[in-house]
Amino acid sequence: MANDNKKRTIEMKKDTVLKAAIRLFAEKNYEATTMAEIAREANVSFGSVSIYFGNKEELFMACVVLPLEEFTKSLLDFDPSPNSYREEIQTFILKHFELFSTQKEYLRLLVQVIGQYERFSEAFKVVNEHNEKLNNKVSQLIVNGQQANQLADGDAEKIAIAYVSLLFGLRLSYADDPSLENWNQFAEIAMRLFGPK
C-alpha cells in the first residue's frame, strides 16, 4: 500500500514536471529554458527533474512525445467510410478545432519541432509519423467520399495536407483564442476544402 502511494506520488510529480516543461519550452523556446526554471515552476528539486527525465534534451523529447499518442488518437477519431460524408466531416472538423483551441502550449512546442526539424530531428521524426497517420486517414476518407459520389473530385492527398495545414496555421495565426464566431467561419472554410456535394 505504501509502495503504491509512493509510485502514485512520483507519477504525479513527473506529470507536474512535464506540464511545467511544456509550458516553459512553449513560451520561451528550448534554448532559453533551463532545467532549474522547470524545477522551480514544478515546485520540485532540480535533482528530481533529472532523475525523472534525464537531461534537458531528453525532457524536451518527453514533452513532445508523451502527449502525442493521446493527441493523435483524438485527431484520428473519425470514420473514414461513413454513410454521410458531409456529417462526418462537419463533426470531426469541430472536434479538431476544439482540440486545437485547447492545446495552445503543446501545439507551440510541436511548431518548434517542425520549424527546427534539423535541430530536433528525433522528435521531428516521431511528430512526422503521427502527422502522416492523420494525413493518410483524412486522404482515405476523401477517396472513399469521392468514390461514393459525396465529395467533389480532387487530389485527396493535397486536400488532406491543406486541411492539416489549416489546423496548424490557425493555431499559429492567433496569439489569443479566436472567438466562437471566427472558429465557426473557419469551420465552414475547412468544410469547403473537402468539396461536399
Steps between C-alpha positions, in 0.01 A plus 500: 500500500777745594683398183191578289467842663867571435465399132190717466681796656795456264267480197320816612832682540619380160175625346544837673856525368387407149223764498736766635761411238247509216381841616853644529635345179193632316525850644876551498629236252748220559820704524363761740351247744714352776453187706517716814207712377298188427573366850388832655186515285412140595591562866739203513873473552741533209616145571146366469467639147822326400400174670159498328606608152880506469648804330330798335499339155333184634244710687420698184454173309267373774299825480450446127448124489306408816187711425517421127336156513186632670496811282520292181240256628257790541577628150447157346164447671281504189352248257672499157200320345187659648150497352500880480838653420369853552385423854816308591725778369300771679525303824873437486582854387326636811677242721837586346444873539404452863808286562728755333340784695571328833857381433671834433819434697550149372443611141759776540742228601415294191549806282850548649582142409361534147662841447840375618478146369877471456565611858235265642534219245397214733193682629415613147512141376241396760278806437520444125393134538192611693429772245517240224242288683260794502569593137452137391171456684360831374616409145328163527176666610521737201565215253209302647274806485594566138431136411162526676432814290453709817820705464627693197791363301847620596839386619415336835855522634532872426156573648599312817827693525312829447258411779773407750693814402188707567473352850861584587487834320198616696668413827810695394308799367326581826697595809168506684220260432270592211140570589238230457371690198846490341539128571162438334604699193825306477305176537295598194820573307648165607181327387534650153845340464333158495252597226181343638223461242 
